[in-house]
Amino acid sequence: MKAMIFAAGLGTRLKPLTDRMPKALVEVDGKPLIEHVARKLHDAGFEEAVVNVHHFAGMIEDWARHQDWMKFEISDERALLLETGGAVLHARQLLEGCGNFLIHNVDIFTNADLKAFAAQHRQDALATLLVSKRETSRYFLFHPDTMRLCGWMNVKTSETIMTDISIAAEDCVRLAFSGIHIMSDRVFPLMEKYVKDNGISTNSGAGACFPIRDFYLSMARTHPIYGIDDPGLRMLDVGKLDSLDFAQLHNNYYLC
């Protein structure tokens, strides 16, 4: 199975560090964030990773060229930052044909057993999301019997989107997304149709820009998307300045 590391973000929460480097190359314990994530993927059996780049793209490309322990392929988003859904579609030629691929945000440290998570991806699943009972403002909603995705909720604004009208939001299992998910490469024609049906611009050939959340919620009405609840999941968002100092001291707690 291949992996894709989302590394194209502007890293605005890490300014002023990201005024001179991409978020992916900000270091924790002497290693850039992308290396921490990639080595965790490699330890779980992933031998290839697609990395999307935009902000200081050349610096990430240079880093990738000097790694001989894992194969890295670059999905170039220099022309336009494409958001999470658009990034996957843009990397189609690097991912299609591999069956399934795991996506991991570059600024997330977790103790997740990625090999065990990948083994739980069902053959019928369009996607599988790693989730947990973590306090946040936005949640995916899952059917209590099947753990199939059936909605999304923002508890601060009360905005709720249901994809299964046979169940009420309050009867669903409410879980927080980790930024780690597995997708079947069957998504690509569905993504192309989604872009066309929703009138999403391809920005003069640069690519379609759309969030993966909206795509998942659209597809969940007709395609099985499941959640895997990891009750022991520890997670740290290292994309913020105040998290970096904490991560320097506790990264092993989150990565092991």
C-alpha positions, -999 to +999 in steps of 0.1 A: +000+000+000+012+035-008+008+065+015+002+102+008+015+128+032-003+162+031+026+186+033+015+215+011+000+238+037+011+274+043+018+267+080+004+300+091+000+288+127+038+282+128+048+317+118+075+331+119+092+297+114+073+292+082+083+325+068+116+308+058+107+271+054+077+248+048+058+234+078+069+199+068+106+208+075+100+224+110+120+202+134+110+183+165+139+166+183+163+173+155+141+158+127+116+175+104+079+168+109+078+150+075+105+126+086+087+117+119+056+109+099+073+091+071+094+069+094+062+059+112+047+050+079+079+031+069+079+012+102+043+001+095+054-014+061+048+015+037+077+017+012+064+046-010+049+079-001+034+107-023+040+141-009+021+172-021+040+205-021+032+242-025+048+265+002+086+264-003+080+234-025+117+232-036+129+227-001+107+196+004+117+182-030+154+187-020+148+169+013+130+140-005+158+136-030+183+130-002+163+102+015+175+066+006+154+047+031+120+053+015+107+062-020+091+096-022+071+110-052+061+146-054+027+159-063+033+195-074+007+221-063+029+252-068+003+267-091-025+265-065-030+250-031-058+225-037-072+217-003-074+181+009-098+167-017-083+185-046-048+173-035-058+137-037-074+141-072-043+160-084-021+131-073-042+106-093-015+095-117+008+086-087-019+068-067-043+051-091-036+014-096-022+009-061-056-004-047-057+014-014-036+042+000-032+058+034-033+096+039-016+112+068-013+149+077+023+160+082+015+180+114-001+152+133+017+130+158-002+099+170+005+066+186-017+049+161-008+014+149-010+022+112-004-014+102-033-026+123-055+003+110-048-006+074-057-042+081-092-031+092-100-014+059-129-034+043-129-044+007-162-027+001-151+006+017-145+037-004-127+051+026-119+043+062-114+071+088-093+067+120-114+084+147-116+086+185-136+101+214-116+133+215-131+167+224-132+190+195-157+213+178-163+192+147-173+156+145-181+129+120-213+109+128-214+072+124-242+046+125-239+028+159-244-007+144-222-005+113-198+024+120-208+037+085-204+074+080-238+091+082-232+128+089-211+156+103-216+182+131-201+214+143-211+216+179-202+253+182-225+265+154-250+236+155-245+230+118-253+194+110-252+175+077-268+141+076-262+117+048-285+090+062-321+102+068-331+070+085-313+079+117-312+111+138-280+129+146-284+123+183-286+086+178-253+085+159-218+078+174-200+112+174-162+109+169-133+132+161-112+127+130-075+121+134-063+133+099-054+097+091-076+078+065-074+051+039-089+055+005-096+031-023-083+041-057-119+037-069-123+073-056-108+090-087-137+087-112-161+096-084-140+127-076-140+137-112-178+133-113-181+152-080-161+181-094-182+182-126-216+179-108-208+206-083-194+230-109-160+232-092-135+251-113-103+233-124-085+267-123-070+268-158-056+233-155-040+238-120-065+215-105-098+214-087-099+228-052-122+212-026-121+197+009-121+160+014-148+163+041-174+176+016-165+148-009-169+122+018-203+135+029-215+135-007-203+100-013-215+085+020-251+086+007-243+059-019-209+044-010-197+028+023-173+050+043-165+036+077-149+048+109-125+029+130-126+040+166-093+037+184-100+041+221-063+043+230-054+069+204-031+097+216-029+126+192-009+159+191-014+187+166+022+199+161+011+225+135+010+252+162+039+270+180+028+261+215+027+224+205+063+224+193+079+229+227+056+203+241+064+179+213+102+183+220+097+167+254+069+143+246+071+132+210+078+096+219+046+095+239+027+103+208+047+084+182+051+051+200 
